[in-house]
Structure formats: C-alpha cells, structure tokens
Amino acid sequence: MPLPTGRPAATLRGFRPGDVPFVATIVAEALHERYDPGLYSSLSEEWPEGFLVAADSRDVPIGFLLGVNQVAGEARVLMFAVDRTRRNEGIGTWLMDAFLERSRLRGFRRLTLEVRVSNATAIRFYTRYRYSVVDLLRGYYSDGEDGYQMARDL
Ligand SMILES: CC(C)(COP(=O)(O)OP(=O)(O)OC[C@H]1O[C@@H](n2cnc3c(N)ncnc32)[C@H](O)[C@@H]1OP(=O)(O)O)[C@@H](O)C(=O)NCCC(=O)NCCS
C-alpha cells in the first residue's frame, strides 16, 4: 500500500522478524527504551495484524505501531514511533488510520495507550484522533516520569 501523501515511496506492511534491528533503533532513539530483541516477535504472535510497519523504498522500517490485545474487547497501543528524519510526512497518521481499521475489523470497542506527560507532540496527535486522558499514572516510566493513560471508543 503506497503512502497516500505521494511522498517518496513507502509501504505499509506487517512486522517481520528481520525488522527487529531497525525497529529497535527507532525505539532507542524515539522512546529511549531498549528491549530484549525477542520481545518484538513474541508480542506480535497473538495478534500479528496489530503490528504495523511503514517501510521505505528499500523495505527498511521507518516507523511502526505495535498494538496488543490484553483486555477483552480492547486494543492497546504499546509502542508507536516514526524515524526522526521521516516525521511530519503523514506516516504516523497512516499507521494510526490502519490500526483503527484493523481494530474495528477485529471487533474491538475501545483503544488505550500510555504517553509521557511531557510528550506534547504525541498528546496533540492522539487528541486529534479523539483519544482523551482517562488516568494519571504516577511514576509510570522507568526514569520516574508520570504518564497519562489515554483512551477512545471505536
Ligand atoms: C508521534 C509520532 C509517531 C507521529 O508520527 P508522524 O509521522 O510525525 O505523524 P504525522 O506526520 O502523521 O503527523 C504529525 C504532524 O504532521 C502533520 N502532517 C501530516 N502529514 C503532513 C504533510 N504531508 N505535510 C506536513 N505536515 C503533515 C500532521 O497534521 C501532524 O500535525 P500535529 O503536529 O498537529 O499533530 C512521532 O512524532 C514520533 O515518532 N514521536 C516520537 C515517539 C513518540 O513520542 N511516540 C508516541 C509515544 S506514546
């Protein structure tokens, strides 16, 4: 599926094990977290359609959204990031639109996510998607920062 903005070729596809090093690099830079490489494949197993990857013309991941289904009827956005050099091109919107579509197809009624209280860019993005703050999560992040839980109905 091509990027609808008409920007340089990019495709939206499912996660593949070979994506791990690229996804891990985006996570380290954008989310300041490092996870066991095996985590990505194991998280993708239960709901593979919930792990979306945007890849460039060489099929290298430039953004991804990892959604999981841990609570009945709900999808949770566990990780969501776009490579720093490719932001504000519509790739995040593309990923979130596809995620909403897949969540609806799967029959989920609610979406949830967590975000750092300082992450104004992401909070604005989510607010545009009608997510709203439902809880303050004190000391949620490993460095002690508070988080917001945000949610929206489908
Ligand atoms: C949040 C994030 C994933 C959004 O990804 P993105 O690819 O930049 O998202 P988009 O390009 O679709 O939208 C970003 C902005 O660019 C605008 N935009 C979209 N397409 C555009 C285009 N073709 N030209 C100009 N602007 C555009 C959008 O309207 C949006 O505006 P906003 O800032 O008012 O929300 C990205 O900022 C990111 O990776 N942040 C770091 C990681 C992070 O914080 N993740 C969330 C953790 S909970």
The ligand as an SDF file (V2000), in Angstrom:
LIG
                    3D

 48 50  0  0  0  0  0  0  0  0999 V2000
    4.0000   10.7440   17.4380 C   0  0  0  0  0  0  0  0  0  0  0  0
    4.6560   10.3480   16.1110 C   0  0  0  0  0  0  0  0  0  0  0  0
    4.6530    8.8280   15.9850 C   0  0  0  0  0  0  0  0  0  0  0  0
    3.8610   10.9500   14.9360 C   0  0  0  0  0  0  0  0  0  0  0  0
    4.4320   10.4810   13.7190 O   0  0  0  0  0  0  0  0  0  0  0  0
    4.4960   11.3920   12.3960 P   0  0  0  0  0  0  0  0  0  0  0  0
    4.8440   10.5010   11.2760 O   0  0  0  0  0  0  0  0  0  0  0  0
    5.3400   12.5860   12.6190 O   0  0  0  0  0  0  0  0  0  0  0  0
    2.9600   11.8170   12.2910 O   0  0  0  0  0  0  0  0  0  0  0  0
    2.2610   12.6230   11.0930 P   0  0  0  0  0  0  0  0  0  0  0  0
    3.2900   13.0920   10.1190 O   0  0  0  0  0  0  0  0  0  0  0  0
    1.1720   11.7910   10.5610 O   0  0  0  0  0  0  0  0  0  0  0  0
    1.6030   13.8260   11.8940 O   0  0  0  0  0  0  0  0  0  0  0  0
    2.4340   14.7540   12.6020 C   0  0  0  0  0  0  0  0  0  0  0  0
    2.0340   16.1470   12.2590 C   0  0  0  0  0  0  0  0  0  0  0  0
    2.3870   16.4290   10.9240 O   0  0  0  0  0  0  0  0  0  0  0  0
    1.2510   16.8670   10.1880 C   0  0  0  0  0  0  0  0  0  0  0  0
    1.3550   16.3150    8.8270 N   0  0  0  0  0  0  0  0  0  0  0  0
    0.9490   15.1160    8.3930 C   0  0  0  0  0  0  0  0  0  0  0  0
    1.2200   14.9690    7.0910 N   0  0  0  0  0  0  0  0  0  0  0  0
    1.8420   16.0910    6.6840 C   0  0  0  0  0  0  0  0  0  0  0  0
    2.3920   16.5170    5.4720 C   0  0  0  0  0  0  0  0  0  0  0  0
    2.3440   15.7640    4.3700 N   0  0  0  0  0  0  0  0  0  0  0  0
    2.9830   17.7270    5.4440 N   0  0  0  0  0  0  0  0  0  0  0  0
    3.0500   18.4930    6.5420 C   0  0  0  0  0  0  0  0  0  0  0  0
    2.5420   18.1360    7.7500 N   0  0  0  0  0  0  0  0  0  0  0  0
    1.9580   16.9510    7.8140 C   0  0  0  0  0  0  0  0  0  0  0  0
    0.0880   16.2990   10.9100 C   0  0  0  0  0  0  0  0  0  0  0  0
   -1.0740   17.0960   10.7160 O   0  0  0  0  0  0  0  0  0  0  0  0
    0.5300   16.3520   12.3540 C   0  0  0  0  0  0  0  0  0  0  0  0
    0.2570   17.6020   12.9320 O   0  0  0  0  0  0  0  0  0  0  0  0
    0.2090   17.7960   14.5240 P   0  0  0  0  0  0  0  0  0  0  0  0
    1.6270   18.0320   14.9300 O   0  0  0  0  0  0  0  0  0  0  0  0
   -0.6490   18.9750   14.7130 O   0  0  0  0  0  0  0  0  0  0  0  0
   -0.3470   16.5440   15.1610 O   0  0  0  0  0  0  0  0  0  0  0  0
    6.1020   10.9200   16.0220 C   0  0  0  0  0  0  0  0  0  0  0  0
    6.0970   12.2760   16.3820 O   0  0  0  0  0  0  0  0  0  0  0  0
    7.1130   10.1860   16.8610 C   0  0  0  0  0  0  0  0  0  0  0  0
    7.6590    9.1510   16.4740 O   0  0  0  0  0  0  0  0  0  0  0  0
    7.3990   10.7240   18.0680 N   0  0  0  0  0  0  0  0  0  0  0  0
    8.4050   10.1420   18.9320 C   0  0  0  0  0  0  0  0  0  0  0  0
    7.9050    8.8560   19.5520 C   0  0  0  0  0  0  0  0  0  0  0  0
    6.6380    9.0930   20.3450 C   0  0  0  0  0  0  0  0  0  0  0  0
    6.5060   10.0690   21.0440 O   0  0  0  0  0  0  0  0  0  0  0  0
    5.7170    8.1240   20.2310 N   0  0  0  0  0  0  0  0  0  0  0  0
    4.4870    8.1260   20.9840 C   0  0  0  0  0  0  0  0  0  0  0  0
    4.7500    7.5330   22.3200 C   0  0  0  0  0  0  0  0  0  0  0  0
    3.2710    7.3200   23.2460 S   0  0  0  0  0  0  0  0  0  0  0  0
  1  2  1  0
  2  3  1  0
  2  4  1  0
  2 36  1  0
  4  5  1  0
  5  6  1  0
  6  7  2  0
  6  8  1  0
  6  9  1  0
  9 10  1  0
 10 11  2  0
 10 12  1  0
 10 13  1  0
 13 14  1  0
 14 15  1  0
 15 16  1  0
 15 30  1  0
 16 17  1  0
 17 18  1  0
 17 28  1  0
 18 19  1  0
 18 27  1  0
 19 20  2  0
 20 21  1  0
 21 22  1  0
 21 27  2  0
 22 23  1  0
 22 24  2  0
 24 25  1  0
 25 26  2  0
 26 27  1  0
 28 29  1  0
 28 30  1  0
 30 31  1  0
 31 32  1  0
 32 33  2  0
 32 34  1  0
 32 35  1  0
 36 37  1  0
 36 38  1  0
 38 39  2  0
 38 40  1  0
 40 41  1  0
 41 42  1  0
 42 43  1  0
 43 44  2  0
 43 45  1  0
 45 46  1  0
 46 47  1  0
 47 48  1  0
M  END
$$$$
